[in-house]
């Protein structure tokens, strides 16, 4: 199966929904829409499916050494498991193959127009009046069409969050989004800014391929090994749901057994409780820090030429600074006010449903430790069943409409997540999945 010719539509009429994006979330939504008999037209900027997992896609943030930080068992769709021969922590190339296989298996290629850049989404009135979507096809021609509604699934990790520093750096400065190959570090003294999962992954590459590597951290992190007792760490436990205070105590004890305190390796002590920010799933960064291959630095104070001055008074020379400082939510084709934007993210019921519109949904704007693609598939199913339920006069859909319009809080489960842009759409996995699956039951005639 090959990607559809650029700009070619599948005959969608005004009663169809426009689905933007053919990454994992877009594909999950497309699959469920087909299963629920909801007409739609998909739009994808790249020439194939996979989103950021396709390193050749225009907005991909993949790099050659990238692998999943969660195990395949805990990440895959339940009804489409990964191949037996795929490693427990697959590479980005295996993930790209997985999503292409998924699209072929569910016959989704025919539902997408590829090489299409969506330029604008404009409502024609209040909810239900329709939306005008304008896009540029692969030949550079602008086209537009009216749709019943819009489903946005263009991803959350495409717009780099580039920090600014006092002073001028005379070496190479790039964001992690621009990093592809460890040969970029050849003959360079490297400073990585930011110690999230990507930052620590890339630091290991720099250690092996650069002259030297330091890492600058604003705060401490909890480090989780990929394997515990010989099994992927994220497959341990889960049979019994523990209250958070007890889960923190148990998991914290396990981390001390297998990792020890972060300070032992030269990292700062976290100033927040376990799970109030995402942990770093990486054993190699600790290995190299423990062997003296990596020097941990505090935040940057200012830069002068190739000299970086840190807040502790120390300074060092570098040829390259790579900022692994995350990404910002970015929906450039729609007005922020239409998304009920508050702070660093749209404020949507269960992170996907607009409080007053029933023809606009944002898919995949959800993050939680262990949520996996199945948790996102459930989100897609809830949305599709809600769309159908409204059309059919379903009692569950009426209750959901009332609840989302009455005011709501994010499904944090009482967690006090750090007040950071990357945590603005973080949820508690158990709380979130319980709510979503409850609504799926209600929308299919069961009890929430």
N, C-alpha and C positions, 0 to 999 in steps of 0.2 A: 504494500500500500504506500502510495506517495502522497505528499501534501497536495491539497487542492490548489488549483491555479489561483494566483493572487487576485483578490477582489471578486472572485466568483461567488455569488450567493446561492443559497439552496432553495430559493423561491419563497423566502420568508415574507409574510404579509404583516399588516398592522397588528394582528393579534399575537404575533410572536414576541418573545423576549430577546434582547440583545445580550449575549454573554461575552464579556471582554476578558481574554486570556486563555491560553491552552497549557498552562502549567499544571501542577498536580491538583490544585483546588479547582481550576477551570474544568479539568477533565472529570473530576468527581462530580461537579455540578452538571456537566453535559450528560454523563451517564445516568444520573438520577432523573434529569428532565426527560430523557428518552423513556426511561422506565415508567414515569408518571404520565407520559403522553402529552407533555407540554411543548408546544412548538417553540423553537428558538433558532437563532443564528449566531454562530461563534465567530469571533474576530481574534486574530493572533498576529502580533508584529513580526514574528520570526517565520521562517519557511517550514517549520515543523513544530511538534509538540514538545513539552518538557520544561518550558519556562527557564528559570535560572539554572536548572540542572543540565541544560545543554550548553556546554562551554562556548559553543559557536553562536549562541543567540546574542542579539545586540545588547541586551541589558543583563547578560549573565554575569554573576559575581564569582563564578567558579575559578579555581586554580588547580593546577595539575595534580597536586597531592591531596586534594579535598576528598574526604570520606564522610559518611554519616556519623554523627556523634551519638545517635541512638541505634540500637540493634535493628536488624531487618525485621525480626519478629514483632517488635514493638512499634515499628514504623509503617509497615505495609498495610494495604487494604485487606480486610478480613476475607473478602470474597475473591481476592486476586493475589495470592501469596507469591512472593519472589521465588525464583527458581532454586531448587535444592542446592545447586553448585555455587550459588552466589555466597560470598563471604558474609560473616555475621555483621561486619561493618562495611557495607558496600562503598565502592568508589563512585564518583560522580558519573563516570561512564556507564557503570552498571545501572545507576538510577535513571539515566537517560534512556537506556534500553528498556528498562522496566516500564517507564511511562509511555514509550512508543508501543510496546507490547500491549499495554492497557488500552491505548487508543484503538489499536487494531482489533483487539478481542471484543470490544464493545462497539465497534464500527463507528467511531467518532470522527474520523478524518473527514468524512463527507459533510459533517455539520459545521465545519470551520472554513472561513475565508482566510488564507494565510497571506503574509507580507502586507498586512493592512494595519496602518497606524490610526487609531481612533483619535480624532482631533477635538471633538466636543460632544457632550450629551446635554440636551436642553429640554426641560419639561414643557409641554404644550399647555399646561394648566395645573390644576390640583391633581391629587392622586387619581389615576385611572384615565386621565385625559390623553396619555401617551407621551412618548419622548422622541425627539428628533436626534438621531445619531449621525454624525458626519465623520468620514474617515478618508484617508488617502491610500489608494491601492498601490500595488507593486509597480505600476506604470507611472505613478506620480499624479494620477487623476483623483480629484476630490469627488466623493459621492456622498449622498445622504439618503436616509430612509426613516420612516416613522415606525416605532416599535411600541408594543404595549407596556414594556418595562425594561429596566436595565439591571443586569447582574454583573457586578464588577469583581473580577478575580485576576487582577494584573500583578498581584504579589506585593510583598512588603519589604523586600530587600533589594531595591534597585536604585534608590536615591541616596548617594553617599552623604553621611553626616560629617562634613569636613570641618575640623576645628581651626581656629585662628590662633596664632602665637605672636607674642611681642617680639619684634625684631625681624631680621631677614635671614633666611637660610640659603646658603650658596651651593648646596648640593642638590640631590634629587629628592623631591618630596611627592609622594603619591598616596592615594587612599587604597585600602585593601581591595576595593572594587577594580582597581587597575592592575592588580597583581595576577599573573598567570603562571609564571615559570620560575623556579628557583635560580635559574641562570641570571635573572635580573639582579641577583645579589653578588655576582662574581666581582672579586677584588674590592668589595665595599665594606666599610665599617657601618653597621646597620643599627638604627634605633627603631624599635617597634613601639608605637604609642597605643596603648589599650591592650588589655589582657583578657578579653573575652575568648570564646572558642576559636574564632578565626585568627585573632591576634596570636594566640598560643600555638596554633597550627603553623602559622607562617613563621613565627620565631624559630621553630624547630628547623624549617627549611633554611632560614638565614644562618643558623648555627653551622649547618653542614656545607653551605655554599658561599658564605661570605667570609670576610676576614675576621669579623667579630660581630657579636649581637648583644645588645642591651634591650631591656624592655621597661618602658615607663608606665607606671600604674598610679591612677588617682586614688584607688581604694583597693582593699583586699578582696579575694575571692575564695570560695570553697572549691576544692579540687576533688573530682570524682574519677576513680580509675575506670577504665573500660571493662575490666574483668574483676569479678569478686568470686572467690571460691571456684575459679575456672569457668564461670559463666558470665555472659554480658551483665553488667551491673544493673541495667534497667529491667532485667527479667527477674530480679530477686524480689521476693515479697509480693505484695499486692493482693494476695488471697484474702487477707483481712484488712479492712480499712481502719487505720489507727487515727485517733484524734491527733491534730497537728503537733501538740506539745509532746506527745509520746513518740510520734514519727520522727520529730527532730532529735529526740534523745537517742532513739535506736539507730537512726541513720548516722547521727553524729558520732556515735560510738564505733560504728563500722568504719567510718572514714578515718578515725584515729588509729584503728587497727591496721588499715591498709595503706594509709597515706601519712598520717601524723599531722602535726600542726603546720599550716602553711609557712609560719615564721621560721620553721626548721630549715627551709630551703631558701630563706631570704626574702620571702614575700610578706607584705604587710598583713596584719591580722584584720579579718573582715570586721567592719563596724556595724554589722547588721546580723540578724538571725538567719540560720540556714533556711533556704527557699524563699527569702524575701527578695532575692535576685537570682537569676539563672546561674547554676554552678558551671564550672569549666570541666568538661569531660575530656581529660588529656593526662596521660601518665608520662609521656615523653618530656614534657616541659619540666616536670619535677625531677626526672632523671638527669636532665642536662643542667638544671640549676644546682642540683646536689653534687654534680661533677665539676662545677665551676665554669661550665661552657657558656653560661648566661649570667649577666649581671642585672639585678633588679634595681631600677631607679624610681624615685618619686616623680611627682608631676613636674612638667617643664615650667620654669619661671620666665626665661626669655632666651632668644637665639641671636648670636652675632657671627655671621659668616658660616663656618662649619662647626662652631663651638656652641654647644647646648648647655645652658646653665639650669640646674635643677633647684627645686625649692629647699633642698637641704644644704645648699651652698656649694655642692659639688659641680664639676663641669667635665665635659668630655667632647672629643672630636668625632664627627660622623660624616660619611659621604652620602648616606641615604636615610631619610625618615619615612617610614611607612605608617600611616595612621589607620589603625584598626578600630575605628571609633563608631562603628555601626551605621545604621541607615535610618532615614526618615520616611514616614508614610508619604506616598506621593501619588495623587490622582489628578494629573494635570489637565485632564479633559473634562472636568466637572467642577463647578463652583463649590468651594468648601462649605458655604452656608447650606447648600442642598444636602450635605452629608451630616448635618448637625454636629459640626466640628467643635470640640471643646478641648482646650489645652493642646496636647500633642497628637490627638487622635479623634476621629469621629466618635460621638457617643451614641451607640446603637444597642438595641436590646439583644442580649447574647452575642454581642459584637458583630451583628450582621443585619439586624432589622431596624429600619427607620421607625421612629415613634409615631409618625403621622402619615407616612406614605406606604402604600402596599405595592408599589411598582418600582421600588429602588432597594437593592440589596448589595451589601459589600461582603464578599466571601473570602475566607482565609485570613481576615484581620484578627487573628486569635493566636495566642502563644501560651503554652503551658508545658511544664516538664512532663514528658510521657504522653502527650496528647496524640501524637502520631497522625498518619493520614486517615486512619479510621475515625478519629474524633472529628476531623474535617469533613469526612464523608457523611457523618451523622448531621453535621451542620447543614450540608447541602440537602440532605433528605428532608430535614425539618422545613427548610425554605420551600422546596418543591411541593411538599404536602400542604403547606400553608397556602401557596398560590392556588392549588387545586381546591383546597377546602373552602376558600373564599368564594370561588366560582360555584361550588356545589351547595353553599349554605351550611357547611359543616359546623356543628356546635363547638368543636374544639378550636376551629379557626376563629370563631367569634370570640371565644375566651382569650385566645392569644392576642388578637387585635386589641381587645380591651386592656389586657395587662401591659402590653408594650406602649400603649398610649397614656397610661396612668402614671408614668414616672418609674424609674428603675435605677439600680446600681449595678456596677460591673460584678460579674460572678467571681469574686475573689475568695470566697469562702472565709472571709475574715482576715485574710493575709494582708499585712502592711507592706506592700511592694515598694521598692525604692521609687522616689519621684523622679524618674528618668523617662526620656522620650521612648526608649526601647522597651520600657516596662508599662507603657500607657495602655496597652491592650493585652496585658498578661492576665490570665485567669487561673483559678485553681482547677486542676484537671477533674477531680472527682465532683466538685460542685457544678462545673460546667456540663460535663457529660450527663450527670443526673438530670439537670434541667432540660437539656436538649432531647435526650431519649424520653423523658416524661412527656414533652410536647409531641414527639412522634407518636407515642401511644395515644395521646388525646386526639390527635389528628386522624388516627386510624380507627377511632371509635372506642378506644380503651379509656382507662382512667389515668390521669396525670400523676 
